[in-house]
């Protein structure tokens, strides 16, 4: 069995980068006044950087899914177990049994 923590780390890292890129693109497209005194060259550079980060993150996620599909299933199962444990702990007043 492979070390699941490695795959969880890699997947979380890629998901974080994906969300960061999507938020950056949203801010750049919906709130461009937020760039302030920056030139349009800075604006376009920021757009390109956000798109590159998004493409890279999605490529990493696809690569993990393609080469390590069992780890994806185990990671999802572990996340479900962890959420269940958190829900049980919160319904027990935060105590674990």
C-alpha positions as CSV (number, residue, x, y, z in Angstrom):
1,X,0.0,0.0,0.0
2,X,1.3,3.4,-0.9
3,X,1.6,6.2,1.6
4,X,-1.8,7.9,1.2
5,X,-0.5,11.1,2.9
6,X,1.7,11.8,-0.1
7,X,-1.2,11.7,-2.5
8,X,-3.4,13.7,-0.2
9,X,-0.7,16.4,0.0
10,X,-0.2,16.5,-3.7
11,X,-4.0,16.6,-4.4
12,X,-4.5,19.4,-1.8
13,X,-1.6,21.4,-3.1
14,X,-3.1,21.3,-6.7
15,X,-6.6,22.0,-5.5
16,X,-5.3,25.0,-3.5
17,X,-3.5,26.4,-6.6
18,X,-6.6,25.9,-8.7
19,X,-8.8,27.8,-6.2
20,X,-6.1,30.6,-6.0
21,X,-6.0,30.9,-9.8
22,X,-9.8,30.9,-10.1
23,X,-10.1,33.6,-7.4
24,X,-7.4,35.7,-9.1
25,X,-9.1,35.5,-12.4
26,X,-12.4,36.4,-10.8
27,X,-10.9,39.4,-9.1
28,X,-9.1,40.5,-12.2
29,X,-12.2,40.2,-14.4
30,X,-14.9,41.4,-12.0
31,X,-13.0,44.0,-9.9
32,X,-10.3,45.4,-12.2
33,X,-10.2,48.6,-10.2
34,X,-8.5,46.6,-7.4
35,X,-5.3,46.7,-9.4
36,X,-5.0,50.4,-8.5
37,X,-1.9,52.2,-9.8
38,X,-0.7,49.2,-11.8
39,X,-0.2,49.5,-15.5
40,X,-2.3,47.6,-18.1
41,X,0.9,45.6,-18.7
42,X,0.8,44.5,-15.0
43,X,-2.9,43.6,-15.4
44,X,-2.3,41.4,-18.5
45,X,0.8,39.8,-16.8
46,X,-1.4,39.0,-13.7
47,X,-4.1,37.5,-16.0
48,X,-1.5,35.3,-17.8
49,X,0.0,34.2,-14.5
50,X,-3.4,33.2,-13.1
51,X,-4.3,31.3,-16.2
52,X,-0.9,29.4,-16.1
53,X,-1.4,28.5,-12.5
54,X,-4.9,27.2,-13.3
55,X,-3.7,25.1,-16.2
56,X,-0.8,23.7,-14.1
57,X,-3.1,22.8,-11.2
58,X,-5.6,21.1,-13.4
59,X,-2.8,19.2,-15.2
60,X,-1.5,18.0,-11.9
61,X,-4.9,16.8,-10.8
62,X,-5.5,15.0,-14.1
63,X,-2.0,13.4,-13.8
64,X,-2.7,12.2,-10.3
65,X,-6.1,10.8,-11.4
66,X,-4.6,9.1,-14.5
67,X,-1.6,7.5,-12.8
68,X,-2.9,6.9,-9.3
69,X,-6.7,6.3,-9.5
70,X,-6.8,4.0,-6.5
71,X,-5.2,6.8,-4.4
72,X,-8.0,9.1,-5.5
73,X,-10.7,6.7,-4.3
74,X,-8.8,6.1,-1.0
75,X,-8.4,9.9,-0.5
76,X,-12.1,10.5,-1.1
77,X,-13.0,7.6,1.3
78,X,-10.6,9.0,4.0
79,X,-12.2,12.5,3.6
80,X,-15.6,11.0,4.1
81,X,-14.4,9.1,7.2
82,X,-12.7,12.3,8.6
83,X,-15.9,14.3,8.0
84,X,-17.9,11.7,9.8
85,X,-15.5,11.8,12.7
86,X,-15.8,15.5,12.9
87,X,-19.6,15.4,12.7
88,X,-19.7,12.8,15.5
89,X,-17.3,14.8,17.6
90,X,-19.4,17.9,17.2
91,X,-22.6,16.1,18.0
92,X,-21.0,14.7,21.2
93,X,-20.1,18.2,22.3
94,X,-16.6,17.9,20.9
95,X,-15.6,14.8,22.9
96,X,-14.3,11.7,21.2
97,X,-15.2,8.2,22.3
